[in-house]
């Protein structure tokens, strides 16, 4: 069961916490960001688990964008949902939903929440951003417990929730990537800040099942501990992103202790470009 949770967690995190040029200046207040997406965009991915010659699709991850107004602010409402396929739910059921609301003026997150259902585990959290004070206020609850856990973290220009970070990075100019140089990212969670190291490997024409051959940018990422040191237990994964104005992740390969997790784009609709 632990491996299945890791498969889905790596799959979702791989797509939500990208892999592009993210030096400190890249997400600065003055950085020019033209959204690479629009309301109505929908992306769907298949998550597969491979051992030896056996490769089985075990889950799906879906992203959808709509328009919404939050406290008078026009926003993009982005939803990401991860589900175990029905034939495997008898073994391990997972239905995780992540939502983020981004200010259309500058793509900064206004609000975030998630609702996680994994077997008998239920967890909910929400983040309220205050950019005037440069702080984020998180509220979290394991539904087996009675009380919410509230925390406060300082914000920086490179510390967003995973969905907000993903869609901000998709919208940046990637022309300045330095090959084979490691860069850090920070992702805000309800109770910690998770660090990720990544580097640009190069360009590749990637064949994706059902989608044909796609021109891509290739990045290698490492999940890191609180000090920024990379973990060693199969935490490195590789991501292929479409080399066009849409900047869509099209494939992920993540080795684990037994086998590997692979994620591939299966459907896209409502693209801006």
Residue, then its C-alpha position, 0 to 999 in steps of 0.5 A: x500500500x505504501x508503494x501505491x501511495x508513493x506512485x500517485x504522490x510522485x505522479x501528481x507532484x511530478x506534474x504540479x511542481x515543474x522543472x523549468x528555469x526558476x532562478x529567483x528573478x524568474x518569479x520576481x514581481x517584475x517578471x513578465x508572465x503571459x499565461x500559456x493557458x486559458x479557461x477551458x483548458x483540460x489535460x488528462x494523464x494516465x499513470x502506469x506502474x511497470x515491473x519487468x515487462x508488465x506495464x499497467x495503467x493504475x490511475x489518472x490525473x486530470x487538470x481543468x481551468x475555469x473562470x472564477x471571482x474571489x473577493x472581487x478578484x478575477x481568477x483562474x480556478x484550477x482543479x487537479x484530481x488524481x484517481x485510482x482506476x476502478x478495477x484497482x480500488x478494491x486494493x487501494x482507493x485514492x481520490x485526491x482533489x487540489x484547487x488553486x485560484x490565481x489572480x489573472x493580473x499577475x498569476x499570484x495565488x489567492x487561495x488554495x485547498x485540497x481534499x485527500x481521500x486515500x483508503x481510510x485516510x482523509x485530510x483537508x487543508x486550505x491556504x490563504x495568501x496575504x501578499x501585502x504582508x508576504x505571508x500564507x496562512x494554512x489550515x489543515x485537519x486529519x478528519x480522524x481528529x477534531x481540531x484544525x491545525x493552523x500555521x503561518x509561513x513567510x512568502x517569497x516570490x518563489x514559494x507557491x502552492x504546487x498548482x500555482x507554481x506549476x502554472x506560473x512556471x508554464x507561463x515564463x520564458x524558458x529560453x535561458x535554460x542552462x544545461x546540466x545546472x541544478x536549480x532549487x524550487x520551494x513548494x508550500x504544503x500545509x505543514x512544511x516547505x518541500x524543496x525540489x532540485x532540477x536541471x535542464x537536460x536538453x531537447x528530444x523528440x519523444x514518442x508518447x503512446x496515443x499522442x505520436x511524436x512530440x518535440x520536448x524539453x527534458x528536465x531531471x528532478x530530485x525531491x529533497x529534504x528540508x535541508x535541500x539535500x536530495x533523497x536517495x530512495x528512488x526520488x529522482x524523476x525525469x519530465x518531458x515538456x512540449x517545446x511549444x507555447x503551451x508548455x505541457x508536460x507530456x511524459x514522466x518517468x520515475x524509478x522506485x525501489x521495485x519497478x517504475x512509475x510512468x505518466x503520459x498525456x492522453x488527452x488535451x482540450x481547450x489549449x490557448x496556443 
